């Protein structure tokens, strides 16, 4: 009897499926997120967020297809927290993405949130807190996902993974309070105290002559981009942000915060010399560079343990490989036909409280009362109405499978690295510095097979254009990954195929339990209103705008005039109330200007 094609294929498909399931593992992590004391740069002890009493955090090395379960218990005692697995698409598991106020509630002290998702990607990633300003206090670690089908699988002998980062001696809540303040009207970001390599300043990699290594490098700093090079060695870039690329030789690499790179490095056939690896913080955004700051950190390729660890040579200039030239190995061509364009005009400006904020389209992001995903899931047909998501969330509703183009215009004199959750994107245009806003009628030629990644930098007063397909229903952030800028409002919310999401997603009860423990509502619009979803009364909003005509310089003058007046009144009151015999003592100690400011205190 002849077998039909279907009779032959069905058992084969079942066998293949069984093989895939058999090879996949369920990996469970029980994490107690706690405070520990660390001193990674040898300059200052400080409280740091660790896991199970340890820091640096666990380096995760997993395999594509693995199911990951993280039982995240908040043992901090004084802060809420969350976990975001940076670069994971979370296809079908949008509730596991991690940003507080977007996909979940913050995990309050004493509560546990269960993250449960399957790894359907490979490459270089990281994980970190997505609670306001928290991950620079230590809650960030490396994540590499291996794939037997890696196009370079047979070309290396060993793998090496490490991080680059900036490091602050002071904790983030205090730094953030000082940063977003009327006392800092120009928005000067806190300058890091040190640069770290693999969370230390004494990192070494043992090298065997003749071997080829696959290096995974992650910049998980809060602020500074990093230049990276290895003396007397060439790096062959083969992957960025989880996208495999055709080989590209580089003597120096630049990584913005949140970017990752993998490169092949072939060791010398013999050497009795060790070689410096250098990370150098990009100080262009630093308003001031303290005389005590060393912006560099050095590690070493160690060929010979008995030889010295050399001091790196000075470089004449920074000339890194331009990642815009990378070509993905999968040959994905440019998305030609755009269905919907999102234009985001970036600026930094002051609001009525005197502090400096970041804006897209004149809106500074403020987290809603109800996490945006929960609004999607409880709003029925109204989920397609952008008006229910709040005045300050910069929300955009995207249609399923539409090709989306984001045009980012940077009306600021600084660099900004932007990250899109749930996707990588095609880098279509990146202008030079000072090019101004994007002109659709006057731009460079689009690449036929654009470089793809999930974090991309816009140059000062320049622009970029990126494209992606809205094929992953969910609520996804698009934000600057400089932590200071994200927390001052440089965020937009992409609400992708919300009606489809309602049909396919179920939020687990554990997540609702966390919200209940945190006292956060889980139904209604951005304001928590359930009757009239377009009624945003009571929503979280940014401070009111400045009166017309005010500038940062005017704010400084106003603030210090008020402070001066207050001090003057206080001194006059004190002087007037003091005993007569003490007035001459006060006059001798203090000279007061006409405005009431103490100009000399002897």
GISUL-V23576 format. One record per residue. RES is the residue in three letters. NEAR is the number of other C-alpha atoms within 10 Angstrom. Layout:
# GISUL-V23576
res->[RES/RES]
near->[NEAR/NEAR]
This chain:
# GISUL-V23576
res->[UNK/UNK/UNK/UNK/UNK/UNK/UNK/UNK/UNK/UNK/UNK/UNK/UNK/UNK/UNK/UNK/UNK/UNK/UNK/UNK/UNK/UNK/UNK/UNK/UNK/UNK/UNK/UNK/UNK/UNK/UNK/UNK/UNK/UNK/UNK/UNK/UNK/UNK/UNK/UNK/UNK/UNK/UNK/UNK/UNK/UNK/UNK/UNK/UNK/UNK/UNK/UNK/UNK/UNK/UNK/UNK/UNK/UNK/UNK/UNK/UNK/UNK/UNK/UNK/UNK/UNK/UNK/UNK/UNK/UNK/UNK/UNK/UNK/UNK/UNK/UNK/UNK/UNK/UNK/UNK/UNK/UNK/UNK/UNK/UNK/UNK/UNK/UNK/UNK/UNK/UNK/UNK/UNK/UNK/UNK/UNK/UNK/UNK/UNK/UNK/UNK/UNK/UNK/UNK/UNK/UNK/UNK/UNK/UNK/UNK/UNK/UNK/UNK/UNK/UNK/UNK/UNK/UNK/UNK/UNK/UNK/UNK/UNK/UNK/UNK/UNK/UNK/UNK/UNK/UNK/UNK/UNK/UNK/UNK/UNK/UNK/UNK/UNK/UNK/UNK/UNK/UNK/UNK/UNK/UNK/UNK/UNK/UNK/UNK/UNK/UNK/UNK/UNK/UNK/UNK/UNK/UNK/UNK/UNK/UNK/UNK/UNK/UNK/UNK/UNK/UNK/UNK/UNK/UNK/UNK/UNK/UNK/UNK/UNK/UNK/UNK/UNK/UNK/UNK/UNK/UNK/UNK/UNK/UNK/UNK/UNK/UNK/UNK/UNK/UNK/UNK/UNK/UNK/UNK/UNK/UNK/UNK/UNK/UNK/UNK/UNK/UNK/UNK/UNK/UNK/UNK/UNK/UNK/UNK/UNK/UNK/UNK/UNK/UNK/UNK/UNK/UNK/UNK/UNK/UNK/UNK/UNK/UNK/UNK/UNK/UNK/UNK/UNK/UNK/UNK/UNK/UNK/UNK/UNK/UNK/UNK/UNK/UNK/UNK/UNK/UNK/UNK/UNK/UNK/UNK/UNK/UNK/UNK/UNK/UNK/UNK/UNK/UNK/UNK/UNK/UNK/UNK/UNK/UNK/UNK/UNK/UNK/UNK/UNK/UNK/UNK/UNK/UNK/UNK/UNK/UNK/UNK/UNK/UNK/UNK/UNK/UNK/UNK/UNK/UNK/UNK/UNK/UNK/UNK/UNK/UNK/UNK/UNK/UNK/UNK/UNK/UNK/UNK/UNK/UNK/UNK/UNK/UNK/UNK/UNK/UNK/UNK/UNK/UNK/UNK/UNK/UNK/UNK/UNK/UNK/UNK/UNK/UNK/UNK/UNK/UNK/UNK/UNK/UNK/UNK/UNK/UNK/UNK/UNK/UNK/UNK/UNK/UNK/UNK/UNK/UNK/UNK/UNK/UNK/UNK/UNK/UNK/UNK/UNK/UNK/UNK/UNK/UNK/UNK/UNK/UNK/UNK/UNK/UNK/UNK/UNK/UNK/UNK/UNK/UNK/UNK/UNK/UNK/UNK/UNK/UNK/UNK/UNK/UNK/UNK/UNK/UNK/UNK/UNK/UNK/UNK/UNK/UNK/UNK/UNK/UNK/UNK/UNK/UNK/UNK/UNK/UNK/UNK/UNK/UNK/UNK/UNK/UNK/UNK/UNK/UNK/UNK/UNK/UNK/UNK/UNK/UNK/UNK/UNK/UNK/UNK/UNK/UNK/UNK/UNK/UNK/UNK/UNK/UNK/UNK/UNK/UNK/UNK/UNK/UNK/UNK/UNK/UNK/UNK/UNK/UNK/UNK/UNK/UNK/UNK/UNK/UNK/UNK/UNK/UNK/UNK/UNK/UNK/UNK/UNK/UNK/UNK/UNK/UNK/UNK/UNK/UNK/UNK/UNK/UNK/UNK/UNK/UNK/UNK/UNK/UNK/UNK/UNK/UNK/UNK/UNK/UNK/UNK/UNK/UNK/UNK/UNK/UNK/UNK/UNK/UNK/UNK/UNK/UNK/UNK/UNK/UNK/UNK/UNK/UNK/UNK/UNK/UNK/UNK/UNK/UNK/UNK/UNK/UNK/UNK/UNK/UNK/UNK/UNK/UNK/UNK/UNK/UNK/UNK/UNK/UNK/UNK/UNK/UNK/UNK/UNK/UNK/UNK/UNK/UNK/UNK/UNK/UNK/UNK/UNK/UNK/UNK/UNK/UNK/UNK/UNK/UNK/UNK/UNK/UNK/UNK/UNK/UNK/UNK/UNK/UNK/UNK/UNK/UNK/UNK/UNK/UNK/UNK/UNK/UNK/UNK/UNK/UNK/UNK/UNK/UNK/UNK/UNK/UNK/UNK/UNK/UNK/UNK/UNK/UNK/UNK/UNK/UNK/UNK/UNK/UNK/UNK/UNK/UNK/UNK/UNK/UNK/UNK/UNK/UNK/UNK/UNK/UNK/UNK/UNK/UNK/UNK/UNK/UNK/UNK/UNK/UNK/UNK/UNK/UNK/UNK/UNK/UNK/UNK/UNK/UNK/UNK/UNK/UNK/UNK/UNK/UNK/UNK/UNK/UNK/UNK/UNK/UNK/UNK/UNK/UNK/UNK]
near->[3/5/7/8/8/9/10/10/11/11/11/12/11/11/12/12/12/12/11/12/12/9/12/16/16/12/14/13/12/14/18/19/23/21/23/17/15/18/14/22/20/10/10/13/13/17/16/22/27/25/24/17/15/17/21/20/19/15/15/15/12/18/21/20/21/19/17/17/16/17/16/21/23/24/23/18/12/11/14/21/29/28/24/20/22/27/28/24/21/24/18/16/19/24/23/23/29/24/23/23/22/25/24/27/31/30/25/24/19/15/19/23/25/17/24/18/22/20/18/16/20/23/23/27/27/24/22/22/25/23/21/21/18/22/24/22/22/25/24/28/24/26/24/19/19/17/16/11/10/11/14/16/12/9/13/15/12/11/12/12/19/18/20/30/28/27/22/20/18/15/16/19/14/9/15/18/10/17/23/23/17/20/16/18/24/23/24/16/21/17/19/24/18/22/27/26/26/21/22/19/17/14/16/18/15/12/21/18/14/13/15/18/19/23/21/23/24/28/28/28/28/24/30/27/30/26/20/22/21/21/16/10/17/17/21/19/24/25/27/28/24/24/22/25/21/17/18/17/14/17/16/20/20/24/28/27/29/28/31/27/23/26/21/23/18/21/18/15/9/11/15/12/15/22/22/22/22/23/28/23/27/18/16/13/17/16/13/12/14/12/6/8/12/14/20/19/25/25/24/22/20/21/20/17/12/10/11/12/18/13/13/16/9/6/7/6/6/13/13/15/16/11/18/15/13/21/23/21/16/12/13/14/13/17/18/10/10/13/13/14/14/14/15/19/18/22/20/22/21/25/22/15/16/26/22/24/28/26/25/24/14/15/22/28/28/22/21/23/24/28/29/30/26/24/30/28/21/16/20/12/12/17/24/20/16/17/18/25/31/26/21/23/26/25/23/18/18/26/21/17/15/17/19/21/22/18/22/22/26/28/17/19/16/16/20/26/21/23/26/24/25/26/21/24/23/24/25/24/21/21/20/14/16/15/16/17/17/20/10/8/6/7/11/11/8/13/16/14/20/24/26/29/25/26/27/29/20/23/23/20/21/23/27/21/22/21/24/21/20/20/17/21/27/32/28/25/22/20/24/27/27/23/21/25/21/22/23/23/25/28/29/25/21/23/25/24/23/26/20/14/22/19/9/10/15/13/16/13/9/14/21/18/16/21/22/14/16/16/12/18/19/22/21/25/31/34/26/23/21/15/9/10/20/19/17/18/11/11/21/19/17/19/15/10/13/15/9/6/6/15/17/19/11/13/23/17/12/14/16/14/15/14/14/18/16/14/17/19/13/13/18/13/11/13/16/11/10/12/9/10/8/11/15/10/10/14/11/11/12/14/15/16/12/10/12/20/18/15/9/10/9/6]
